[in-house]
Amino acid sequence: MAHVCRQITGSVASCTGWVGVIIATATNDWVRTCDYTVATCIRMDELGSRGLWAECVISPALYHCVALNQILTLPAYIQTSRALMVCACLLGLPAMLLMLMGLPFVRLQHDTSAIKLRRARVGGVLILFMAVCGIVSTVWFPIGVHQAEGLMSFGFSLYAGWVGSALCLLGATMSLCSQGGDPGTPSRENSFYYSRQRGTATPTPFDPPANHAKSALV
């Protein structure tokens, strides 16, 4: 029962973390930059928000984004973070399918406990790669922005990436730590053998003869 609970909890945490990684990848509020105070930057329309795909200007009357389309001229930290986050999002689909098929209440033809455990562990390894990609990206990106220009604060997307990566790491750990195996071969004492012929049951070689008591009386 504990093995099943760990597996289900790991799957739910991994799925939630995958959603967080996707949100972080798709949105552009990773970090906010400002060379002055917040009030000055907003008044001068210089409060910037940067993500993997665009740079935005944020103010009470203006929200404008410029897409980062010139791939060859982008800094290395943006290109690397993009590649890692996209890989994490793509790895999530096969990882979720493997973990789903590894759950005990999802049964396929010719499934055994060993096969299910193997699927769950392969899915856990993929989730672990997702977590590593997300952690590296969400740590390296703000460091790169801080070195390139003034970093004021972290944005919503970066927090979503951190939470998603942490949940993926938790789910992968729980899946990889789950133990399970094939049930043992039933012993002869706990096994029942039946042979039906013409509507009547006949004893097997392991059953004592039915007329043993009668022959003893004769």
Secondary structure, 3 states (H helix, E strand, C coil): CHHHHHHHHHHHHHHHHHHHHHHHHHCCCCEEECCCCHHHHHHCCCEEEECCCEEEEEECCEEEEEECCCHHHCCHHHHHHHHHHHHHHHHHHHHHHHHHHCCCCCCCCCCCHHHHHHHHHHHHHHHHHHHHHHHHHHHHHHHHHHHHCCEEEECHHHHHHHHHHHHHHHHHHHHHHCCCCCCCCCCCCCCCCCEEECCEEECCCCCCCCCHHHHHHC
